[in-house]
C-alpha cells in the first residue's frame, strides 16, 4: 500500500502541472467560486480558457485520437482534473457537451456531422446541452411525452423539457422525444440533436429554492428538425439515451460546499450557552460521524483510483458517493444554521454562515439531481446487490395506456 | 496510487476464507454459544497449525515475521465467520503488547508459547459498570504484587496469561500475570455473546511482571488499543459483509404478497443503506491498515475513524439482517442473532461507540484538521 504515482503517472502529472503553471494562476481558496455563466465576462473567460486548452491538447483528453483527443486513460483524466482544480480557472460549462453530447455524436452522427460539430464543441466555440427530463418524466425519464411527428424528411417537435442546465446559453442540444405513443414505452422514442436557435424553441429559466437559476424549462412549439439530425434508428431513442445517462451518473459525484472541516472550525469558535460549541457532546458526535463519512468517501475514491491505476475495472463502491455527500451537506448546513439559534434565520456577510445557509438551501437539489436518493438506492440494490426489480405497471403496455395520474 | 492489498495478501485472505468455510466456523460458533464452552479447541489448534498466532511475531522468536496487513486480512475472515476463538484477545492485544513493549526476556519466554497455542493471553482493564480511565483504576500493583478485581475480561477462562492494567503510587502500569499463579481466581460472568466467555478475575497478592514502565501504563494501553482498533475493525467489516450477504440472500428467496421481499423498495433501501455503511467502513479500514502498517503519525485518527465506521456498519448490518428475516430472524435457530451478539461484543471490547467518537474528535482537535 502506498499513495504514490507510478512513474508514468508522475510524468503525466508533471506535464499537466508545467502547462498549467505557465497558463493559469493558482487558486486562492479564500475567494468563493462564482460560476454564473449568464454573466457575459464569465462566459467569455470560460470560452477563452477552453480554447487555450484545446490548442494545447488538454481540452478533451478522453476523446479518441481521431476526434482530436489523446485517448487518455481514466487515471490520466483524474490526474488532469486534480491538477486543474488547483488553479483559478472557469469550470463546468463544457462538461455536458464533452462528457455526454460528444460521445453520443461520435457513436451515431455521420462523418460529415462529426467534422462539423465536434471540433467547435471541443474548442468551446459552441456549447451543448442535454434535453431529457420533462415535467412528468423525472426519475422515470422514459415516461417522456414530447412528440415528434415525421413530415417528409423532417420531424415536427412539440412539448416541454425541464431541468436543462445551460439551455439559455447553449448552441445545440441532444434531445429524446416520443415518436409513437401507441407502442411500448421504451420502444416509442427517437433521438435527435437540435439547433437551440431553431424557431419555436423558447427557454425560460427556473428559479430554484436557492434563488439562483442554473436550469431551464425549454418549450418546443412546432420545431422542425431535419431527419439527418436523427441519432440512431427510429425507435432507438432509449438505447441512445441510456448511454448518456450512465455517463451522467458517473459525472455527478461529490457534493461541493460546506464540509466537516468547516463544521469543526466553526464549532471551535462559536459560542453555545457560554462555551465553545465544540464542547457540546451532540456537536462532537455529529462531527465524528461526518468525518467518518468524509474519510470513507475519500478512501473509497482512492480505492477506485488504485484499481484504475493498475488498469483494472473498479468495483461498484463509488456508487455511494452522491448519496452520502449530498445528505452530509444538508446535515452540515443545518448544523451551522442551528448553532446560531434564533439568529440563524438572518442572512449576513459572514462567509461561514453563508456557506451553511447555501449548503442547506442547495442540498435538496443535490439529493435529486442526476438520480434521486431513492433511485440511487434502487440502483445499488439491483445492480450491486442483485435484488429483483419491482414489478412494473408499464411493461408490455402501449405508452398511451399507461396510468399517469393527473400530471 | 495503491490503496489495496498485495496479491500475496489477497491470496492469504482467500486461503483463510476457504479454510474457515471448510471448517464450518459459523456452525462451530453456534456450538460454542450453546454449550458455553468459550472456545472451539479443535478450530483453535488448526488455526495455530496454520501459523496465524505468530503472523506478526519476528522470526527470531519463531514467528512468521509478517506485517499488520497480513493480520488485517486474517481478521476480516475471522470476523466473517464469527470464529469462536480468542484470537482478538490473544493476538491483537496480548501478543501485540508483548511485541511492542516486551523486554527481550519476556519475549523469549512467552512469544514461542503464544505461537504454539500453549499460551493464550488477554487484557484486563474494566473494574466497574462504566468506562475505565486512568483515574478510576483501583486494582493495585505494589512491588510487583497485584491486588483487586477486574470484570468483563474476555476469554480469561481459557487464557493462560493476562495483562493487568493497575496503579501504584508511581502511576498506571501494564503487568503480566500468569493465571495459574497462586491468588488468582477466575469466575465466569454471564454475557450476551457466550460464544466468547467473559470473566471476572480476582487478584490476591499475585506476582506479576512489569510490561513497559511503571509510570506511563495508561498511554501504553491507549497506544495498544489504537492499533488493535484497526484489527477489530477488520473483524467488524467481515461480520458486516456476512450479515449483509445473509440478508440479501434471504430477501431474494423469501416471498410475501406474491413476490420476493427483495423486490420491495422498503427492503431494497434498507439493504442499500447497509451496503453504504459497509463501504464507508471498509474504505476507512484500508486507510487505517496503511496507517498501522507504516506507523503513520495520523494512526490515532485513522484507527478511530475505522473503528467508529466499522462499529456503526456492523451494528446496522446485524440488526437489519434480523429485521429482513422477520420472525425467523428472532429465532434461536437462524444465525442472525449470532451476528447481532458478536457486533456488540466487538464494539464493546475496546470501549463503546460513543467513547470512540469522542476519541476521534479529540484526535482531530490535536491534529487540527482545518
HADDOCK unambig.tbl for C-alpha pairs under 7 A between the chains (distance, minus, plus):
assign (segid A and resid 1 and name CA) (segid B and resid 2 and name CA) 5.28 0.50 0.50
assign (segid A and resid 1 and name CA) (segid B and resid 3 and name CA) 5.14 0.50 0.50
assign (segid A and resid 1 and name CA) (segid B and resid 4 and name CA) 5.75 0.50 0.50
assign (segid A and resid 1 and name CA) (segid B and resid 5 and name CA) 6.43 0.50 0.50
assign (segid A and resid 1 and name CA) (segid B and resid 290 and name CA) 6.30 0.50 0.50
assign (segid A and resid 2 and name CA) (segid B and resid 1 and name CA) 6.27 0.50 0.50
assign (segid A and resid 2 and name CA) (segid B and resid 2 and name CA) 5.19 0.50 0.50
assign (segid A and resid 2 and name CA) (segid B and resid 3 and name CA) 6.07 0.50 0.50
assign (segid A and resid 3 and name CA) (segid B and resid 1 and name CA) 4.46 0.50 0.50
assign (segid A and resid 3 and name CA) (segid B and resid 2 and name CA) 5.75 0.50 0.50
assign (segid A and resid 3 and name CA) (segid B and resid 3 and name CA) 6.73 0.50 0.50
assign (segid A and resid 4 and name CA) (segid B and resid 1 and name CA) 4.98 0.50 0.50
assign (segid A and resid 5 and name CA) (segid B and resid 1 and name CA) 5.36 0.50 0.50
assign (segid A and resid 261 and name CA) (segid B and resid 369 and name CA) 6.46 0.50 0.50
assign (segid A and resid 261 and name CA) (segid B and resid 370 and name CA) 5.40 0.50 0.50
assign (segid A and resid 265 and name CA) (segid B and resid 370 and name CA) 6.41 0.50 0.50
assign (segid A and resid 284 and name CA) (segid B and resid 358 and name CA) 6.96 0.50 0.50
assign (segid A and resid 284 and name CA) (segid B and resid 361 and name CA) 6.45 0.50 0.50
assign (segid A and resid 285 and name CA) (segid B and resid 357 and name CA) 6.15 0.50 0.50
assign (segid A and resid 288 and name CA) (segid B and resid 357 and name CA) 5.49 0.50 0.50
assign (segid A and resid 288 and name CA) (segid B and resid 360 and name CA) 6.27 0.50 0.50
assign (segid A and resid 288 and name CA) (segid B and resid 361 and name CA) 5.86 0.50 0.50
assign (segid A and resid 292 and name CA) (segid B and resid 305 and name CA) 5.46 0.50 0.50
assign (segid A and resid 292 and name CA) (segid B and resid 309 and name CA) 6.13 0.50 0.50
assign (segid A and resid 293 and name CA) (segid B and resid 280 and name CA) 6.48 0.50 0.50
assign (segid A and resid 295 and name CA) (segid B and resid 284 and name CA) 6.50 0.50 0.50
assign (segid A and resid 296 and name CA) (segid B and resid 280 and name CA) 4.26 0.50 0.50
assign (segid A and resid 296 and name CA) (segid B and resid 281 and name CA) 6.43 0.50 0.50
assign (segid A and resid 296 and name CA) (segid B and resid 283 and name CA) 5.46 0.50 0.50
assign (segid A and resid 296 and name CA) (segid B and resid 284 and name CA) 5.17 0.50 0.50
assign (segid A and resid 297 and name CA) (segid B and resid 280 and name CA) 6.45 0.50 0.50
assign (segid A and resid 299 and name CA) (segid B and resid 283 and name CA) 5.14 0.50 0.50
assign (segid A and resid 299 and name CA) (segid B and resid 284 and name CA) 6.18 0.50 0.50
assign (segid A and resid 299 and name CA) (segid B and resid 287 and name CA) 6.63 0.50 0.50
assign (segid A and resid 300 and name CA) (segid B and resid 283 and name CA) 5.16 0.50 0.50
assign (segid A and resid 302 and name CA) (segid B and resid 3 and name CA) 6.32 0.50 0.50
assign (segid A and resid 303 and name CA) (segid B and resid 3 and name CA) 5.47 0.50 0.50
assign (segid A and resid 303 and name CA) (segid B and resid 4 and name CA) 6.72 0.50 0.50
assign (segid A and resid 305 and name CA) (segid B and resid 1 and name CA) 6.68 0.50 0.50
assign (segid A and resid 306 and name CA) (segid B and resid 1 and name CA) 5.14 0.50 0.50
assign (segid A and resid 306 and name CA) (segid B and resid 2 and name CA) 4.70 0.50 0.50
assign (segid A and resid 306 and name CA) (segid B and resid 3 and name CA) 5.83 0.50 0.50
assign (segid A and resid 306 and name CA) (segid B and resid 4 and name CA) 6.95 0.50 0.50
assign (segid A and resid 309 and name CA) (segid B and resid 1 and name CA) 6.60 0.50 0.50
assign (segid A and resid 317 and name CA) (segid B and resid 279 and name CA) 6.49 0.50 0.50
assign (segid A and resid 320 and name CA) (segid B and resid 276 and name CA) 5.95 0.50 0.50
assign (segid A and resid 377 and name CA) (segid B and resid 269 and name CA) 5.46 0.50 0.50
assign (segid A and resid 377 and name CA) (segid B and resid 272 and name CA) 5.52 0.50 0.50
assign (segid A and resid 378 and name CA) (segid B and resid 268 and name CA) 6.47 0.50 0.50
assign (segid A and resid 378 and name CA) (segid B and resid 269 and name CA) 6.71 0.50 0.50
assign (segid A and resid 380 and name CA) (segid B and resid 272 and name CA) 5.81 0.50 0.50
assign (segid A and resid 381 and name CA) (segid B and resid 268 and name CA) 5.42 0.50 0.50
assign (segid A and resid 381 and name CA) (segid B and resid 271 and name CA) 6.73 0.50 0.50
assign (segid A and resid 381 and name CA) (segid B and resid 272 and name CA) 5.39 0.50 0.50
assign (segid A and resid 387 and name CA) (segid B and resid 252 and name CA) 6.29 0.50 0.50
assign (segid A and resid 387 and name CA) (segid B and resid 262 and name CA) 5.68 0.50 0.50
assign (segid A and resid 387 and name CA) (segid B and resid 263 and name CA) 6.49 0.50 0.50
assign (segid A and resid 388 and name CA) (segid B and resid 262 and name CA) 6.32 0.50 0.50
assign (segid A and resid 388 and name CA) (segid B and resid 263 and name CA) 5.05 0.50 0.50
assign (segid A and resid 389 and name CA) (segid B and resid 263 and name CA) 5.48 0.50 0.50
assign (segid A and resid 390 and name CA) (segid B and resid 263 and name CA) 4.92 0.50 0.50
assign (segid A and resid 390 and name CA) (segid B and resid 264 and name CA) 6.37 0.50 0.50
